[in-house]
Amino acid sequence: MPPTSIHSRPENTVLAFALALAGMTAFTPVFAAGKIADGLLPVAVLVWLRFLGGAMTIVGYGAVRRVPVFSRLSPLWKLHLMRAFCGVGGLACTIYAASILPLADATAIGLTKGIIAIALAGVILKEMITGRHWLAGGLCAIGAYLVVRAANNAEGGTSLALDGIIAALFAAVFMACEALIMRYIAQREDTVTILAYVNVFASVILTAPVLWLISAQDISWNSLLVFAWLGPVAIIGQSLNISAYRRAGAATLAPIYYGSVVLAAIFAYVFWGEIPSPLAAVGACLIILGGVVLSVPLTAGKGRKPV
């Protein structure tokens, strides 16, 4: 049964999809930070800047809006800490994979998180997993695979780096676990509290080792300022994702997040001139079809009972 909470929202798949799409759009440049940095900063420093900037942004927002974020310890602080570890691991692996592999390849491999999230949602959260979920997930997975093959063909058949593939797969596991934790806490606490805890916890975890790394490698503070946008942009993305999870289950949202491969392809085209091939276009169509298969029955008045 759904928790009784002022923070939960009625199931609304269409709105949840729109919020998830907006969140993915905000996170696309964040995930591509390693490729944007092009060796200027280590992955660990980029991850730290993202969470430190996020913590400063959300705590500052809470102070202006007079939200008592830290007036009492959240009863879910252990889950927030677990999510912080998953967030750090997922982002680090994603940025690292995207810095080695073509952006569309790294994104598509990471999309195995959708299948993982669907399985875990049924086992852990006891969410109703229907044939439509699996059909949508399968269509999206095939589409993502075609996009990867198209990217490989564009690179002249060069095989993917093994460490990049491993990093992308680890990112998928971290992000699937984070998605389930987010679904649980999003029904029980407000957005500012959720964002403040995960960003503060993650920045605290990373600060000491990253400051040592900055000193050891004599990294310029001017270089750090160039990527100060990571935190605020990620906060926007996180806020939209939390709103999405308040309106739909993890299993419902998992397939639509395959759309991030389309956004990654567009981003790569705009900034690096990568032109999608016909095979990639077919893959994108399958990804979109997966979202349609999942959403149409729900919007046609055949919704499932919330769990």
C-alpha positions as CSV (number, residue, x, y, z in Angstrom):
1,M,0.0,0.0,0.0
2,P,1.2,3.5,-0.6
3,P,2.4,5.5,2.4
4,T,0.2,8.1,3.8
5,S,2.2,11.3,3.5
6,I,1.7,15.0,2.5
7,H,4.7,14.4,0.1
8,S,3.1,11.6,-1.9
9,R,1.2,12.5,-5.1
10,P,-1.6,10.8,-7.1
11,E,-0.3,8.5,-9.8
12,N,0.1,10.6,-13.0
13,T,2.1,8.8,-15.6
14,V,2.0,11.5,-18.3
15,L,3.2,14.2,-15.9
16,A,5.8,11.9,-14.4
17,F,7.2,11.2,-17.9
18,A,7.4,14.9,-18.7
19,L,9.2,15.6,-15.4
20,A,11.6,12.7,-16.0
21,L,12.4,14.0,-19.5
22,A,13.2,17.4,-18.2
23,G,15.4,15.9,-15.5
24,M,17.3,13.9,-18.0
25,T,17.8,17.0,-20.1
26,A,19.4,18.8,-17.2
27,F,21.7,15.8,-16.4
28,T,22.9,15.2,-19.9
29,P,25.8,17.8,-19.7
30,V,26.5,16.7,-16.1
31,F,27.1,13.1,-17.3
32,A,29.2,14.4,-20.2
33,A,31.4,16.5,-17.8
34,G,34.4,14.3,-18.3
35,K,34.2,14.7,-22.1
36,I,33.7,18.4,-21.7
37,A,36.6,18.7,-19.3
38,D,38.8,16.8,-21.8
39,G,41.4,15.9,-19.2
40,L,41.4,19.3,-17.5
41,L,40.1,17.9,-14.2
42,P,40.1,14.3,-12.8
43,V,36.8,12.5,-12.6
44,A,36.9,12.6,-8.7
45,V,37.2,16.4,-8.8
46,L,34.3,16.7,-11.2
47,V,32.1,14.6,-9.0
48,W,33.1,16.6,-5.9
49,L,32.3,19.9,-7.7
50,R,28.9,18.6,-8.7
51,F,27.9,17.5,-5.1
52,L,29.6,20.5,-3.3
53,G,27.9,22.9,-5.7
54,G,24.7,21.1,-5.2
55,A,25.0,21.2,-1.4
56,M,25.7,25.0,-1.5
57,T,22.8,25.6,-3.9
58,I,20.1,23.6,-2.0
59,V,21.3,24.8,1.5
60,G,21.3,28.4,0.3
61,Y,17.8,27.9,-1.1
62,G,16.6,26.4,2.1
63,A,18.0,29.3,4.1
64,V,16.3,31.9,1.8
65,R,13.0,30.0,2.0
66,R,13.5,29.4,5.7
67,V,13.1,25.7,5.3
68,P,14.3,24.0,8.6
69,V,16.4,21.4,6.8
70,F,18.7,20.5,9.6
71,S,16.6,21.5,12.6
72,R,16.2,17.8,13.4
73,L,17.9,14.7,12.1
74,S,15.9,12.9,9.5
75,P,14.6,9.5,10.6
76,L,15.6,8.3,7.1
77,W,19.2,9.6,7.4
78,K,20.6,6.1,6.8
79,L,18.8,5.8,3.5
80,H,20.0,9.3,2.6
81,L,23.6,8.2,3.3
82,M,23.1,5.0,1.2
83,R,21.7,7.1,-1.6
84,A,24.7,9.4,-1.4
85,F,27.1,6.5,-1.8
86,C,25.1,5.2,-4.8
87,G,25.0,8.7,-6.2
88,V,28.8,9.2,-5.9
89,G,29.5,5.8,-7.4
90,G,27.0,6.1,-10.2
91,L,28.1,9.6,-11.3
92,A,31.8,8.8,-11.0
93,C,31.4,5.6,-13.2
94,T,29.2,7.5,-15.7
95,I,31.6,10.4,-16.1
96,Y,34.5,8.1,-16.4
97,A,32.8,5.8,-19.0
98,A,31.7,8.8,-21.0
99,S,35.2,10.3,-21.0
100,I,36.5,7.1,-22.6
101,L,33.7,5.9,-24.8
102,P,31.5,7.8,-27.3
103,L,28.8,9.6,-25.3
104,A,25.9,7.7,-26.9
105,D,27.7,4.4,-26.3
106,A,28.4,5.1,-22.6
107,T,24.8,6.3,-22.1
108,A,23.2,3.3,-23.8
109,I,25.3,0.8,-21.8
110,G,24.3,2.6,-18.6
111,L,20.6,2.2,-19.6
112,T,20.7,-1.4,-18.4
113,K,19.8,0.3,-15.1
114,G,16.2,0.2,-16.4
115,I,16.0,-3.5,-16.5
116,I,17.8,-3.7,-13.1
117,A,15.4,-1.2,-11.6
118,I,12.3,-3.0,-12.9
119,A,13.5,-6.3,-11.4
120,L,14.4,-4.7,-8.1
121,A,11.2,-2.7,-7.9
122,G,9.2,-5.9,-8.0
123,V,11.4,-7.8,-5.5
124,I,12.1,-5.0,-3.0
125,L,9.3,-2.5,-3.3
126,K,6.7,-5.1,-4.3
127,E,5.5,-2.9,-7.2
128,M,3.2,-4.5,-9.7
129,I,5.3,-5.6,-12.7
130,T,3.1,-6.2,-15.8
131,G,3.8,-7.6,-19.2
132,R,3.6,-4.1,-20.5
133,H,6.6,-3.1,-18.3
134,W,8.7,-5.9,-19.7
135,L,7.6,-5.3,-23.3
136,A,8.4,-1.6,-23.0
137,G,11.7,-2.3,-21.4
138,G,12.6,-4.8,-24.1
139,L,11.8,-2.4,-26.9
140,C,13.9,0.3,-25.3
141,A,16.8,-2.1,-24.6
142,I,16.8,-3.2,-28.3
143,G,16.7,0.4,-29.4
144,A,19.6,1.3,-27.1
145,Y,21.6,-1.6,-28.5
146,L,21.0,-0.4,-32.0
147,V,22.3,3.1,-31.1
148,V,25.4,1.5,-29.6
149,R,26.0,-0.5,-32.8
150,A,25.5,2.7,-34.9
151,A,28.1,4.5,-32.8
152,N,30.5,1.6,-33.2
153,N,30.0,1.7,-37.0
154,A,30.6,5.4,-37.0
155,E,33.9,4.8,-35.3
156,G,35.0,2.4,-38.0
157,G,34.2,-0.7,-36.0
158,T,36.6,0.1,-33.1
159,S,35.7,-2.1,-30.1
160,L,34.7,-0.5,-26.9
161,A,37.3,-0.1,-24.2
162,L,36.8,-2.8,-21.6
163,D,37.3,-0.5,-18.6
164,G,34.7,1.9,-20.1
165,I,32.1,-0.9,-20.5
166,I,32.7,-2.1,-16.9
167,A,32.4,1.5,-15.6
168,A,29.1,2.0,-17.5
169,L,27.7,-1.3,-16.1
170,F,28.7,-0.4,-12.5
171,A,27.0,3.0,-13.1
172,A,23.8,1.2,-14.1
173,V,23.8,-0.9,-10.9
174,F,24.5,2.2,-8.7
175,M,21.8,4.2,-10.4
176,A,19.2,1.4,-10.2
177,C,19.7,1.2,-6.5
178,E,19.5,5.0,-6.2
179,A,16.3,5.0,-8.1
180,L,14.6,2.6,-5.6
181,I,15.8,4.6,-2.6
182,M,14.6,7.8,-4.2
183,R,11.1,6.2,-4.8
184,Y,10.9,5.3,-1.1
185,I,12.0,8.6,0.4
186,A,10.3,10.8,-2.2
187,Q,7.0,9.6,-0.7
188,R,8.0,10.6,2.9
189,E,10.1,13.8,2.9
190,D,10.1,17.1,1.1
191,T,12.3,17.9,-1.9
192,V,14.6,20.3,-0.1
193,T,15.3,17.9,2.7
194,I,16.0,15.0,0.2
195,L,18.4,17.1,-1.9
196,A,20.1,18.7,1.1
197,Y,21.0,15.4,2.7
198,V,22.2,13.6,-0.4
199,N,24.4,16.5,-1.6
200,V,25.8,17.4,1.9
201,F,26.6,13.7,2.6
202,A,28.2,13.2,-0.8
203,S,30.3,16.4,-0.6
204,V,31.5,15.5,3.0
205,I,32.5,12.0,1.8
206,L,34.5,13.4,-1.0
207,T,36.0,16.7,0.3
208,A,39.1,15.4,2.2
209,P,40.4,13.0,-0.6
210,V,39.6,15.5,-3.4
211,L,41.3,18.4,-1.6
212,W,44.4,16.2,-1.2
213,L,44.1,15.3,-4.9
214,I,43.9,19.0,-5.9
215,S,47.0,19.8,-3.9
216,A,48.9,16.7,-5.1
217,Q,48.3,17.5,-8.7
218,D,48.6,21.2,-8.3
219,I,45.2,21.8,-9.9
220,S,44.3,25.4,-10.6
221,W,41.3,26.9,-8.7
222,N,40.4,28.7,-11.9
223,S,39.9,25.4,-13.5
224,L,37.5,24.4,-10.7
225,L,35.4,27.6,-11.2
226,V,34.9,26.7,-14.9
227,F,32.8,23.7,-13.7
228,A,30.9,25.5,-10.9
229,W,27.7,25.1,-13.0
230,L,27.6,21.3,-12.3
231,G,26.0,21.6,-8.8
232,P,23.1,24.0,-9.6
233,V,22.3,22.2,-12.9
234,A,22.3,18.8,-11.1
235,I,20.0,20.2,-8.4
236,I,17.5,21.2,-11.1
237,G,17.7,17.7,-12.5
238,Q,17.3,16.0,-9.1
239,S,14.3,18.2,-8.2
240,L,12.6,17.1,-11.4
241,N,13.4,13.5,-10.9
242,I,12.1,13.5,-7.4
243,S,8.8,15.1,-8.6
244,A,8.6,12.3,-11.2
245,Y,9.1,9.5,-8.6
246,R,6.3,11.0,-6.5
247,R,3.9,10.4,-9.3
248,A,5.0,7.1,-10.7
249,G,6.7,3.9,-9.5
250,A,10.3,3.0,-10.2
251,A,9.1,0.2,-12.6
252,T,6.9,2.6,-14.6
253,L,9.6,5.3,-14.9
254,A,12.5,2.9,-15.7
255,P,11.7,2.4,-19.4
256,I,11.2,6.1,-20.2
257,Y,14.6,6.9,-18.8
258,Y,16.0,5.1,-21.9
259,G,15.2,8.4,-23.6
260,S,18.5,9.7,-22.2
261,V,20.3,8.0,-25.1
262,V,18.4,10.2,-27.5
263,L,19.3,13.3,-25.5
264,A,22.9,12.2,-25.4
265,A,23.0,11.7,-29.2
266,I,21.6,15.2,-29.7
267,F,24.0,16.7,-27.2
268,A,26.9,14.9,-28.9
269,Y,25.8,16.2,-32.3
270,V,25.5,19.8,-31.2
271,F,28.9,19.9,-29.4
272,W,31.0,17.3,-31.2
273,G,29.4,17.0,-34.6
274,E,28.3,13.4,-34.3
275,I,25.6,12.7,-36.9
276,P,23.2,9.9,-36.1
277,S,23.1,7.1,-38.6
278,P,19.9,5.4,-40.0
279,L,20.5,2.6,-37.5
280,A,20.6,5.0,-34.6
281,A,17.4,6.6,-35.9
282,V,15.7,3.1,-35.8
283,G,17.0,2.6,-32.3
284,A,15.6,6.0,-31.2
285,C,12.2,5.1,-32.7
286,L,12.2,1.8,-30.7
287,I,13.0,3.7,-27.5
288,I,10.1,6.1,-28.1
289,L,7.8,3.1,-28.9
290,G,8.7,1.6,-25.6
291,G,7.5,4.7,-23.8
292,V,4.3,4.7,-25.9
293,V,3.6,1.0,-25.1
294,L,3.9,1.8,-21.4
295,S,1.9,5.0,-21.2
296,V,-1.0,4.7,-23.6
297,P,-3.0,2.0,-21.6
298,L,-2.6,4.1,-18.4
299,T,-3.8,7.3,-20.0
300,A,-6.7,5.5,-21.7
301,G,-8.3,4.8,-18.3
302,K,-6.9,1.4,-17.7
303,G,-4.6,2.3,-14.9
304,R,-3.3,-0.2,-12.4
305,K,-3.8,0.0,-8.7
306,P,-1.0,1.7,-6.9
307,V,1.1,-0.5,-4.7
